[in-house]
Structure formats: structure tokens, C-alpha cells
Amino acid sequence: MVAILSAMVGNASSENSALYACRRIIACAMPGGWQQYSKQENHINSMLEIHVRIRSILLGLSLTLLPLLSAHALEKPRGEVLLTVSGTLGVTNDGEKAVFDRAMLEKLPQYKYTVVVPWFSGPQVFEGPLLADVLAAAKAKGSQLTFKALNDYMIGMPLEDAKANAAILAMKHNGEVMTPRNKGPLFVMFPFERAELRKSEFYQRCVWQLASIDVK
């Protein structure tokens, strides 16, 4: 309401100019000119003031609501798309899909895991946003995820497992940005410092070169 009133006050001078311009136009268009206009001046002025006031209110509402709408919208990617999310989504930015570039993923909170995994020797450091946060950005709803890699490898996982076990979409490996040549640009990773996760079920879900996620 404060924003609406501010918009109305801010437009006071423009309202006066608009009313004056409208009066001149109406007077010139009337057969009797200003003489005929003066006979109906009160009625015309009243109608014009209502019209301009409504316009100001609508402008105020737009100034108030647009930031709220944009706050819930998913921005458009400006760089190369790294991840496509499809399925039951509440927010999209590419038709019925939500797509993310590196900058969008980097804006989310970043998590770092130091883990020992079968594909490398010794402790490895992986860093990236939580999978759950990425899905939340698209307001994904469902119970099952299907991961698909650049090489068409596919595997499913319950959404609850991703949340409960803090899976991340690693974008950095030992401090270096990941590329398709080194299992990037996205690599699903779990905090394998937790002993209960060190089993084939979770290793199989560590999809490298991740390209898309479908939510059902």
C-alpha cells in the first residue's frame, strides 16, 4: 500500500499535465469549443480525474507486484546450458523445462566434500550446489528422479534419497572447473565420508557428465 501511495504521489504532476492535455483535446473536438466545454466542465473533469486516478493506481500496483513476481521467477540462462530439469515443475524458463547455466548454479550455496571414491586414487575434493537446492529453484514436485548423462547413461533415484543424503552437483574437482573430458561439467556426488553411503547403490548414482534430470 505504501508503494501504491508513493506511485500516486510521484505521478501528481504528470496527472495535472495529462488532465490539462485531455481538456484541450476534448474542448477542441466539441462543436461549441471551450464555450460548450465550460457548460459540462464539472462532469468532464470528474470523469477525467477518475480515469487518471485509476491509471495511477494501476501503475502503483504494477510497481508493487512486478518485483514480487520476478522474485519467484527462474532467470534465463546467459551462458551455455549445463543442466536441463523436466517433469513436474512449478517454475520454468524454457518452455516446460528449467535450464541452468554455470552462473545460475554458482549463485546457489556451494558445498565441498572431501571423499575417497572408486574412480580416483586418494582423497578427492568435489564442490557444487546441493541437488535439492537446484530442484527447489525449479519448484520440482515428485518422488522419483531420473538422471541422464551426456553419454546417455541413465539411472533413477528417489527424490528423498537426494535430500536425506545431501547429494551435490559437483562443478569443481580439486579446485578445478570440471569439463566433459574430466567427468564434468556436472558430477552427482555424495558425502562418502559417511560410512553408510559407501555401497554400490550410491556409487551407481554418481552420474558424471550429468546433462538432465526428470522429476516424476
N, C-alpha and C positions, 0 to 999 in steps of 0.2 A: 504493500500500500504506500509506503514511503517513496518507493521508486516511481510509482504512478503519479503521486502528487508532485514529485520533483520534475518529472517529464512535463506535467501540465504547466507548472510554473515556468519552466525553461522555455516553453513554447508560447508564453503570453504575448511577447512582442510580435512573433510571427502570426499569431491569431489575429491581432489587430490589423496587420498588413493584409492578411487574407480576407478579413471581413470588408475592409475598405475596397479591395480589388473586386470582390464579388458584388458589392453595392454598385460600383461604377458600371460593371458589366450588365447587371440587371436593369439599371436605370436607362442605359443606352439602348437596351433591347426592347424596353416598354414603349408602346406607341406614344404615350404622352411624355416620355423622357423623365427628367427629375421631378417635374410637376406631378405626374401621375405616381411616381415612386413615393413622393412625400406623403400621399394620401394613404398608402399602405405600408409606410415605413416601419411602424411598430411590429406588424405581423411578419414582414420580411426579415427584419433584424432578428426577431426572436427565432425564426426558422434557421437563419444563417448561424446564429450563435450556438444553437443546438447541434447543427451539423459540424461546426468546427470543434466544439467541445467533445463530441463523440470521436472525432478524428484524434484528438489529443489523448483521450482515454485509451483508444486502441493502440496508439503509439506507445503509451506508457506500459500497457500490458505486454507488447512485443518486447520492449526493453527489459522487462522483468522476466518473461518466460524464456526468451531465447537462450540466455546463459544456463538456465536450468535444463533445457532440452539438450544443449551441446554437452553439458556435464555428463549426461547419460549416453551420449553417442560414442561410437567407436571411430576414432580418426581414420583417415585414409592413409595407406602406406605411401611414403615418398620414395622409398628405395626398393631394392629387389625383394620380392615376397619370399620369405623363408618358410612360412607355415600357413597352411590353409585348414581352417576348422569348419566342419559342416555338421549337419544334423539338426537337433532340437536346440536352437539358439534364440536368445531373447534380443540380441543386438548383432547386426551385421554391417559390413561396409563394402561388400562386393556381391550384389545380388542377394542370394540366400546364404552366403558364406561370410565368414570372418577371416580376413587375411592379415598377416603381421609381417612387418619388415624388421630388420635388426633394431632400429631405433625404438620402435614400439615395444619390443621385448626388453630392451635395456632400460626403459622407463619403469618397469616393474621392479619390486625389490629383488635383489640378487643374493643368491645363496651359494656357499662354497663348501664342497665336500672333498675331503682327502681320503681316498679309498684304495683298496687293492682289488683289482678285477682281472679276470682271466685273459684279457686281450693285451695287457701290458705287463711289463716287469716292474715290480716295486710299487710304492705308493704313487698315486696319480691325483692331481687336483683338478676338479671339474667345477665350473661356475656357471650359473644361469638362474632364471626365474623359476619359481615353483610352477609345475604343470597346473596345479589347482588355481593359481592366480591367473594364468593365461586363459583357462576355461571360464573363470569368473568374469574376465574382461568382456567375453562374448555372451555372458549370462547363459552359459550352457546348462541344460537340464537333461537328466537322463541317469542311467545306471551303468551303461557299458560304453567303453571306448574301443575304437579300432585304430591302431597305428598303421601307417603305410610309409615305407621308406622310398627313397629315390630309385632303388633297385627293385621295387615292387614287393619287397618283403612285407608281410602283414601279420599282425598278432593282436589279439584282444586283451582287454584288462578291465576289471570292474572299476568304475569311477571312484568308489570308496577306497579301493586299494591305493590309488594315486594320492588321494587326500591323506589317508591314515599313515602312509609311509613316506610322505614328503618327497615324492619324485620331482626332479627338476628337469628342465630342458637345457642341458649344458650347451653353452655357446663358446666357452673358453676351456682349453685343456692345457694345464700347466702354464696359465697366463697368456696363452696364445689363442687368437681367434680361430675357431675351427672352420675348415672348408671341406668340401666333398672328398678331397684327397686324404684327409685325416679323420674320417668318420663324421664330419660335420655336414652342413652348418649347425645342425641340432642333434643332440645325442641324449636320449632319455637315460637318466641316471638316478640311482637310489643311494641313500646314505648307508653304504655297506659296512661302515664301522659298527653298525648294529648287527650282531651275530645272527639274529633270527631272519635276516634278509639274505644271508649268504647261502642261497639254494637255487637250483636251476630254474624254478618258477619265476624268480625275479631277474635272473641273468637274461632269460629269454625275452623279457620285456624291455631290456635296454636296447632299444632300437637306435642304431646310428643312421646318419643321413635321413633323419625323420623329415617327411615332407608334408604329411597331412594327418589329421585326427578327425574321425567321425564319431559323433555322440548320439547314442540312442537311449 
